[in-house]
Amino acid sequence: MPGRRAAVVLAAGLVLGGGTAVAVGLATQQDAPAPVPAAGAGASAAPASPTTAPSPVPTGRAVPGPDAAPSSSPDASPEASPEARAPLPTRVRVPAIDVDSRLLHLGLADDGTVEVPAGDDIDRAAWFDGSPRPGAVGPAVLEGHVDSPNGPSVFYRLSALEPGQKVHVDRRDGSTVTFVVDRVEQYAKDAFPTREVYANTDGPELRLITCGGAWDPAVGHYTDNTVVYAHAA
């Protein structure tokens, strides 16, 4: 569309070693779909134009590369268990909202901000490689834009997910781990429950994160975040 600006930003939240916490958010200029309580209710498409820059992510350690065993949340054992060395994720599929995306593997940029899907990959989902691999114990984090200069993006209808629906993550060894949605929450960015979202879990879990709420032109990002909580089936 004429006059559309083309920078999309994600400031991902995580709990790193030592308990460092930051809020999570994708930024674009169109209001995001509100959570949909009724089964089968979808969101109408509306493209947006993003405007802000990533927030810094303070950290006292390096984020592992795609072939390194990832760290999980605080209090994790330094011993790398077989589960911690789960196969790398390659694709995410969410049939209920027509998501089928190859996964980027993103970490932190040189300036300490979280890398974001951009360029030709802007509408793909990404696994944050500072979180556990899907299928390992802990909350694996998948992020995606709610919209982009191309229109509604990969997680545009994330808020329409309902408990009991499934998320499939394909992995490099040909296996698939399936997660079952427990709940979908929308949080104001200034009240984001970082510990609840990123703290250690007893088993393999998944978090899908995008933006929600209204676009706030005064600060250049959405007011809220949508978070899907799911556990391994």
C-alpha positions in Angstrom: 0.0 0.0 0.0 1.3 3.5 -0.8 3.0 5.3 2.1 3.3 2.1 4.2 6.4 2.0 6.3 8.2 -1.3 6.5 9.9 -1.9 9.8 8.4 -4.5 12.2 9.8 -4.9 15.7 9.6 -7.5 18.3 10.9 -7.1 21.8 10.8 -10.6 23.3 10.6 -11.3 27.0 12.5 -13.9 28.7 13.8 -14.9 32.1 17.6 -15.4 31.8 20.0 -16.7 34.3 20.0 -14.5 37.4 16.3 -13.6 36.9 16.7 -10.7 34.4 13.3 -9.9 33.0 12.0 -7.8 30.1 8.5 -7.4 28.7 7.5 -9.0 25.4 6.0 -7.3 22.4 5.6 -7.1 18.7 5.1 -3.7 17.3 2.9 -2.7 14.3 0.5 0.2 13.7 -2.9 -1.5 13.3 -5.0 -2.6 16.2 -4.5 -6.3 16.8 -7.4 -8.7 17.0 -8.9 -9.1 20.4 -9.1 -12.5 22.1 -12.0 -14.5 20.6 -14.0 -16.5 23.3 -16.4 -18.2 20.9 -15.4 -21.3 19.0 -14.7 -20.7 15.3 -14.6 -16.9 15.6 -11.8 -15.5 13.4 -10.4 -12.1 12.9 -10.8 -10.0 9.7 -7.6 -9.1 7.8 -6.3 -5.6 8.1 -2.7 -4.7 7.1 -0.6 -2.4 9.3 2.5 -0.2 9.2 5.1 -0.6 11.9 7.2 2.2 13.3 9.3 1.5 16.4 12.7 0.1 17.3 13.5 -2.9 19.4 13.9 -2.6 23.1 17.2 -3.6 24.6 17.4 -7.0 26.3 19.8 -7.0 29.2 21.6 -10.2 29.6 24.7 -11.5 31.4 25.3 -14.5 29.0 25.5 -15.3 25.4 22.5 -16.8 23.6 23.4 -20.2 22.2 23.5 -20.6 18.5 21.1 -22.9 16.6 23.4 -26.0 17.1 24.1 -25.4 20.8 22.1 -26.9 23.6 19.8 -24.1 24.8 19.4 -22.7 28.3 16.0 -22.7 29.9 14.6 -20.5 32.6 16.1 -19.6 36.0 17.1 -22.4 38.4 17.7 -24.8 35.5 20.3 -27.5 36.2 23.6 -26.8 34.4 23.7 -30.5 33.4 22.4 -31.0 29.8 19.9 -33.9 29.9 18.9 -35.8 26.8 15.6 -33.8 26.8 17.6 -30.6 26.8 19.3 -31.8 23.6 15.9 -32.3 21.8 16.0 -32.0 18.0 16.0 -28.4 16.6 12.5 -27.2 15.6 11.9 -26.6 11.9 8.2 -25.9 11.4 5.1 -24.9 13.4 1.6 -25.9 12.4 -1.6 -24.7 14.1 -4.5 -26.1 12.1 -7.2 -24.3 14.0 -6.0 -20.9 12.7 -4.4 -22.0 9.4 -0.8 -21.5 10.5 1.9 -23.4 8.7 5.3 -21.8 8.9 8.9 -22.8 8.6 10.7 -21.7 11.8 13.5 -19.2 11.9 16.0 -19.6 14.8 16.6 -16.2 16.3 18.7 -15.0 19.2 20.0 -11.6 20.3 21.4 -9.0 18.0 24.8 -7.3 18.7 23.0 -4.4 20.4 21.3 -6.7 22.9 17.9 -6.5 21.2 16.0 -9.6 20.2 16.3 -10.5 16.5 13.1 -10.3 14.6 11.6 -11.8 11.5 12.4 -9.4 8.7 12.9 -9.0 5.0 11.7 -12.0 3.0 11.1 -13.8 6.3 9.0 -11.2 8.0 5.9 -13.3 7.9 7.5 -16.5 9.3 7.3 -17.6 12.9 10.6 -17.9 14.9 11.9 -20.0 17.8 13.8 -17.9 20.3 17.0 -20.0 20.7 17.5 -18.8 24.2 14.5 -20.8 25.3 14.3 -24.7 25.5 13.9 -26.6 22.3 10.3 -27.7 21.8 9.9 -31.1 23.5 12.5 -30.4 26.1 11.5 -29.6 29.7 10.6 -25.9 30.1 8.7 -23.3 28.1 9.8 -23.2 24.4 9.1 -19.8 23.0 7.8 -19.2 19.4 7.2 -15.6 18.3 5.6 -14.1 15.3 4.2 -10.8 14.0 0.5 -10.1 14.2 0.8 -8.1 11.0 3.4 -6.7 8.6 3.6 -4.4 5.6 2.2 -7.4 3.6 -1.0 -7.5 5.7 -2.0 -9.9 8.4 1.0 -11.9 9.5 1.7 -15.4 10.8 0.2 -15.0 14.2 -2.7 -12.6 13.3 -5.3 -15.0 14.6 -3.4 -16.3 17.6 -6.0 -14.8 20.0 -8.7 -17.0 18.4 -7.1 -20.2 19.7 -9.1 -22.1 22.3 -8.2 -24.7 25.1 -7.8 -28.2 23.7 -6.7 -27.1 20.2 -3.3 -28.4 19.0 0.0 -26.9 18.0 2.4 -29.2 16.1 6.1 -28.5 16.0 8.1 -30.5 13.4 11.8 -31.1 14.2 15.0 -31.7 12.3 15.1 -35.4 12.9 11.7 -35.9 11.3 9.8 -36.1 14.6 6.8 -33.9 15.6 6.0 -32.8 19.1 2.3 -31.9 19.6 1.2 -29.3 22.2 -2.3 -28.8 23.6 -3.5 -25.3 24.3 -4.3 -24.6 27.9 -5.3 -21.0 27.8 -4.9 -17.7 25.9 -4.2 -14.5 27.8 -3.9 -10.9 26.9 -1.7 -8.7 29.0 -0.9 -5.0 29.1 2.7 -4.5 28.3 3.3 -2.5 31.5 1.9 -5.4 33.5 3.4 -8.4 31.6 3.8 -11.4 34.0 7.3 -12.3 32.9 7.9 -15.0 35.6 4.6 -16.7 34.8 5.3 -16.9 31.1 9.0 -17.8 31.2 9.6 -19.6 34.5 10.6 -23.3 34.7 7.9 -25.9 34.2 7.8 -29.5 35.3 7.5 -30.8 31.7 7.7 -29.6 28.1 5.5 -26.6 27.4 5.1 -24.0 24.7 4.5 -20.3 24.6 3.2 -18.6 21.4 3.6 -14.8 21.6 2.5 -11.8 19.5 0.9 -8.4 20.0 -2.6 -7.6 21.1 -4.7 -4.6 22.0 -4.7 -1.2 20.4 -1.9 0.5 18.5 -0.6 3.4 20.6 0.9 6.0 18.3 2.3 7.9 21.3 4.8 5.1 22.1 4.9 3.4 18.7 3.7 -0.1 19.6 0.7 -2.1 20.7 -0.6 -1.7 24.2 -0.9 -5.5 24.9 0.5 -8.9 24.2 -1.3 -12.1 23.4 0.3 -15.3 25.0 -0.8 -18.8 24.3 0.1 -21.4 27.0 0.3 -25.0 25.9 1.6 -28.3 27.2 3.1 -31.3 25.4 0.5 -33.9 24.6 
